[in-house]
Amino acid sequence: MKNKKLLAIVLLSLSFCFVSGAGYGEVKKWLYESLKTSRMESYLLEARIDYIMLNPTIFLKVDFDYDSEGGLLKDMLPKLITTKGKIIITVKDIRGLFSDKSGIALLDTFKRYLEVLYSFVQHIATDMNDDIVALFYTREEIPLGYFYQGKYHLWED
C-alpha cells in the first residue's frame, strides 16, 4: 500500500513537471504577421460563415471573393464579363437543388438564392447589379449560369 502511494506521488509530481507551463500560452507573432489579411477578405469570410451557420440544412457550397485586379476567373468566364472591383460569389450545388430545373425555372432559382446570399454582403456591396458577379455550378462543377450587371444568364447562352 505504501509503495502504491509513493508511486502515485512520483507519477503526479512528474506529470506536474511536464505540464507546468499549461495556461501560459502566447500568440506566435510570426504566424500572426504572415497571416495578415485585408479587411475585405475578413468580411467575406465572415459572410460565408454566417451563411453556413444560418442555413445548416439547405446551404449550398458558397465562396465569396473580391477581385481587385480583374483577373481572378478570367479563363472561366465569358469574355464580356469584367470582375475588376467586384465581389464574386461562386455557388456550387451540393444538395441537388438545381438538378431538376431548366430554363426560366432555373433562372428563378438562381435569383432566389442569390438574393439570400447578397443579404450577407450588402453592408459591403452597395448595389447588387454593379458590385456582384455570381457563378452557379453543379456538384460536378459543370457551369449552369451566371449573374452579371443585374441579369441572370444560362451558361449555354
C-alpha positions in Angstrom: 0.0 0.0 0.0 2.9 2.3 0.9 4.6 1.5 -2.4 1.4 2.4 -4.3 1.1 5.8 -2.6 4.8 6.5 -3.3 4.4 5.5 -6.9 1.3 7.8 -7.2 3.2 10.7 -5.7 6.1 10.2 -8.0 3.9 10.0 -11.1 1.9 13.0 -10.1 5.0 15.1 -9.5 6.4 14.0 -12.9 3.2 14.9 -14.6 3.2 18.4 -13.0 6.8 18.9 -14.2 5.8 18.2 -17.8 2.6 20.3 -17.6 3.8 23.2 -15.6 3.6 25.6 -18.5 -0.1 24.9 -19.2 -2.2 28.1 -19.3 0.8 30.3 -20.2 0.4 30.4 -23.9 1.2 33.2 -26.3 0.3 34.1 -29.8 3.1 33.3 -32.2 4.0 36.6 -33.7 5.5 35.1 -36.9 2.2 33.3 -37.6 0.1 36.5 -36.9 2.4 38.6 -39.2 2.4 36.1 -42.0 -1.4 35.7 -42.0 -2.4 39.3 -42.3 -5.5 39.6 -44.5 -7.3 42.5 -45.8 -10.4 43.7 -44.2 -12.4 42.8 -47.3 -11.2 39.2 -47.0 -12.3 39.1 -43.4 -15.7 40.5 -44.2 -16.2 38.0 -47.0 -15.1 35.0 -44.8 -17.4 36.2 -42.1 -20.3 36.4 -44.6 -19.6 32.8 -45.8 -19.5 31.5 -42.2 -22.7 33.4 -41.3 -24.5 32.0 -44.4 -23.5 28.4 -43.5 -24.4 28.8 -39.8 -27.8 30.4 -40.5 -28.7 27.8 -43.2 -27.4 24.5 -41.8 -29.8 22.2 -43.6 -30.1 23.7 -47.1 -26.9 25.6 -47.7 -25.1 25.4 -51.0 -21.3 25.5 -51.1 -20.6 29.2 -51.4 -17.4 31.2 -51.8 -17.1 34.9 -51.7 -14.1 36.6 -53.3 -13.1 40.1 -54.0 -11.3 40.7 -57.4 -9.3 43.8 -57.0 -7.2 43.3 -60.2 -9.8 41.8 -62.5 -8.1 38.5 -63.4 -9.5 36.1 -60.8 -11.7 34.0 -63.0 -10.7 35.4 -66.4 -10.4 32.0 -68.1 -13.6 30.6 -66.8 -16.0 33.4 -67.6 -17.3 34.7 -70.9 -15.1 37.3 -72.4 -17.5 40.2 -72.0 -17.6 39.9 -68.2 -15.2 42.0 -66.2 -14.8 41.3 -62.5 -12.4 44.1 -61.5 -13.5 45.7 -58.3 -16.4 43.3 -57.9 -17.4 40.6 -55.4 -17.5 37.2 -57.0 -20.0 34.7 -55.5 -19.4 31.1 -56.5 -22.3 28.8 -55.8 -21.8 25.0 -56.1 -25.0 22.9 -55.8 -24.0 20.1 -53.4 -27.7 19.4 -52.5 -29.2 18.8 -56.0 -31.4 21.9 -55.8 -30.7 22.9 -59.4 -30.7 19.4 -60.9 -34.4 19.1 -61.8 -34.8 22.6 -63.2 -34.1 24.2 -66.6 -34.7 27.4 -68.4 -36.7 30.1 -66.6 -37.3 27.9 -63.6 -33.5 27.6 -63.1 -33.0 31.4 -63.5 -35.7 32.0 -60.9 -33.9 29.6 -58.6 -30.7 31.4 -59.1 -32.4 34.7 -58.3 -33.9 33.4 -55.1 -30.7 32.0 -53.8 -28.5 35.0 -54.9 -30.8 37.4 -53.1 -30.3 35.5 -49.9 -26.5 35.4 -50.5 -26.5 39.1 -51.2 -28.1 39.9 -47.9 -24.9 38.6 -46.2 -22.7 41.1 -48.2 -25.0 44.0 -48.7 -23.1 46.0 -46.0 -20.0 45.8 -48.3 -21.6 45.9 -51.7 -23.8 48.9 -52.2 -25.5 47.8 -55.4 -26.1 44.2 -56.3 -26.3 44.8 -60.0 -22.9 46.7 -60.2 -20.9 45.0 -57.4 -21.7 41.3 -57.7 -20.8 38.6 -60.2 -22.2 35.2 -59.4 -21.4 31.8 -60.9 -23.6 28.8 -60.4 -22.3 25.2 -60.8 -23.5 21.7 -60.4 -21.9 19.2 -57.9 -19.6 18.0 -60.7 -18.6 21.7 -61.3 -20.4 22.0 -64.6 -21.3 25.6 -65.1 -25.1 26.2 -65.1 -25.3 30.0 -65.2 -24.2 33.4 -64.0 -25.3 36.8 -62.8 -23.8 39.9 -64.3 -24.9 43.5 -64.4 -28.4 42.8 -63.0 -29.2 39.9 -65.4 -29.2 36.2 -64.9 -27.9 34.1 -67.8 -27.8 30.4 -68.5 -24.4 29.1 -69.4 -25.3 28.0 -72.9 -26.5 31.5 -74.0 
